[in-house]
Amino acid sequence: MLACFWMRHGYERVGGVPFGAALEVERWRLKNGLTVLLLPDRSAPVVSYHTWFRVGSRYEEPGKTGLAHFFEHMMFNETASHGYGEFDRLMEEAGGETNAATWIDWTYYYESLPSEELPLAVTLEAERMARLVVRKAQVESEREVVANERRMAVDDSVRGKADELLSALAYGKTHPHGWPTIGWMEDIEGYRVADCRDFYRTWYAPNNATVVVAGDFDSTETIARIAEHYGGHRPAALPTRAAPAPSRQRKERRATMKWPTPSEKLLVGWHGPAEGDADHAVAELVHDLWIGGRSGRLRKRLVEDLEIVTRLRGGVGGLQHGGLFELWIELREGIPAARALEVVDDEVRRLLEQPVTEDELEKIKARCELFTLSSVETMGEKAYQVGFGETVVGDPSHVFARLEEVRSVTAADVRRVATKILQASRRSIVHVVPEAA
Amino acid sequence: MIEPAFRTADGIPVYLEASHALPIVDVDVIVTRGSILDPKGRDGLARMTARLMRRGPVGIDADAFDERLDRLGATLSVSVGSESMHVQGSVIRRNLAPFLDEVAGVLLRPGLRDEDFERLRRTIEAELVQLRDNDGALAARAFRHQLFGRHAYGRSVGGTLPTVSAITLDEVRACHAQLIRAPHLIVGLAGDITAADAEALVGAAFVDAPRGVTRRPPIREPKPKAGRRVVLVDKPKRTQSQIYVGTLGMIMGEPDHHAMIVANTAFGGTFTARLMKEVRSERGWSYGAYSKLGADRQREAWSMWTHPGAEQLVDCLALQLSLYETWLDRGLTQDEVRRAKRYLIKSHAFDLETADKRLEPKLQSVALGLPDDWYASYTKRLRAVTRAAANDAVRARLSRDDLTIAVLATATPELRAALRSLDGVCELRVIPYDEL
């Protein structure tokens, strides 16, 4: 029966998974390999339509860094049926918002629309997945835009520049995690039209993508419409890419960066687990124990008790093959960064030597519960979580699975994972030093 | 005034937007007085008061208070504008009752302790120094100072190093007493809550709020200086600039407000608007290019913002000025007005998507004293805007000649000369970025 249905319609439902207490993600697949995840939710008359491609900056080659991000810009240009600027014009006239993002493992595009405009998203996204027109004039125009984006996000940003340095320091400039997602400026300046066309043909194919729809729609109608518009797209022979080599760092690495800034800063990164690794939830909990909320251990000591730091940020990279456990520390004017690093070292020792109390664990778990729930309020947030979970760990309800993992973390887990990750020999440090005007 | 769901014993109106999709509740308390009440030489007082309140109510120290909030699975933040203060938070539904007690405690019974005060002052001073890293914020600050001068809207809500260091704890306590009074409070709850539960919980938490009204000081209409005046914030080694160009905007709720919303949307409010099309899509000069229409009790700012590379700064600024003049002289086309209206009307669906999004305009409407149907009739009023009305509103509200131009860049002699030679520029002031 199923085979017959597949042959007639070119799509089939291949499963489903609960998304929180009340919703379900339906998993569908088209004959050409396109995965479609539908999350019907009639709570508001809007939809969010996401297209996730399993290609990001780690799929690039040295010399062509930033191409995945650059191509993200190109996708808003001309297609066979729609002239330059039409995509955005049609979206805005429909009351929609559209944008995209690129990261190390993925690129995604989204449209948020009033629900009656869902067919427009299907039409436009299906069109640009297969029939994009890449011309020289647009490559040149986007090159300028991306160069300006890089100036804003990296070249004139103390944090952006430090991030770029840290990745290169921790992984090496030729490692796929070691170059910036936006690309080196000299690479941005060198893209050719042929590079863009090759990239498109190689990676933008239905069997390398997941479409996610969340919101107020009818599943039967929607999957039929998606099949109608995408069904004719040919799958691509996707190149095989070896997983990025794990870091072999065995010694602390340091770099100093002079910058026109009023105070010293530190960016510290330890090699951490992959998003899908069982230890990732524990690592996130450890991070929250340090800087989550106002009562986080490091925050309390550095910002409140010692008054040597104004801002403390960071996170645990959510990557397929292991990211960095990062801390960004902005010192107060005149305070040497070494003082903050001493406290960080002290807090590492404390984690290794003294078990976290049950009380403290419960506090972090309550915070995680709030943040998980707060991350799935709008249709756009729901679609993002489904797309991210599917693309990075193969589980569209990963956001809720992660909450369950966090709930089961024990004090022994914290000590074990802290011991594994927070080794001085496995960390890299960028030290920002004020430069006189 | 929109009818609240109920009032507390002290008469505080409480508004509700229920949604049982997720077991969380957002709490938003608006205090309808803000930094406009800061005395001269004490810029930042209301904000410092709010931040000291946030360190917890009497009977618990700041550290223990933060621990308590984190254990509840709650967030709590304060913010201050020229006309209002917000105390906002979110909490897991099962902990709503104790969380509301803490929110009410912060507002009505704050500790305002001496040791916290000195620590906070040092923190704010350090943060003001760190602001020098944020080019966009520096340019925006220079723009407002230049546009509004000594007017209340030109003062810094967060204060400056000299004003913050002059504030005393007694002044903070007096500010709290002046601001936090029952007639100034509006409470909103959004999320997994019923009216009956809300009435019981809020009624129990918000008790004994001080009575009496603190009169709002009269705010005169801002009068910017005549001519096109440039302030150049000089920061070394910039590969990119920040540009703000603008003039006075509107008073909230004026008859042509919706016409101006449509006109601004068509000029610089979306990705396909004129400004973005010319600056980014056609020339690739700036990653972002938007205009913003401000509106408050007095005329706020209208501004356009871009951040071109240093080499394109002067060309980009000249283009912006040309686009602005063309907008005022020739107006928008019928098609531009139609598309802007359609976008605004259709995208209104997202303003209603979640309970907290539905609550926010309701609270704002009450806080600003707007007509009851201000937000309910939003799309109807937009539909009524004609091309002529949009173009007339722009010409009536925006000045062609009196423009404030704030630029953050590395002030080379060539740049100074180029800025001076721009059409209509009558003044160029250069300020080092660390003296702003």
Interface residues (C-beta under 8 A of the other chain):
Chain A: G20 A22 S43 A44 P45 V46 G85 D88 R89 E92 E93 A94 G95 G96 E97 T98 S112 P114 S115 E117 E140 S141 E142 R143 E144 V145 A147 N148 E149 R151 M152 D155 D156 V158 P260 T261 P262 S263 G292 G293 R294 S295 K300 V303 E304 E307 T310 R311 E330 R332 E333 E362 K363 A366 R367 E369 L370 L373 S374 V376 E377 T378 M379 A437
Chain B: S19 A21 L22 P23 I24 A62 D63 D66 E67 L69 D70 R71 L72 G73 A74 T75 S90 V91 I92 N95 R119 R122 T123 A126 E127 V129 Q130 R132 D133 D135 K235 P236 K237 R238 T239 Q240 T270 F271 T272 K277 R280 S281 E282 R283 G284 W285 S286 Y287 H307 P308 G309 R339 R342 Y343 I345 K346 S347 H348 A349 F350 L352 E353 T354 D356 P432 D434
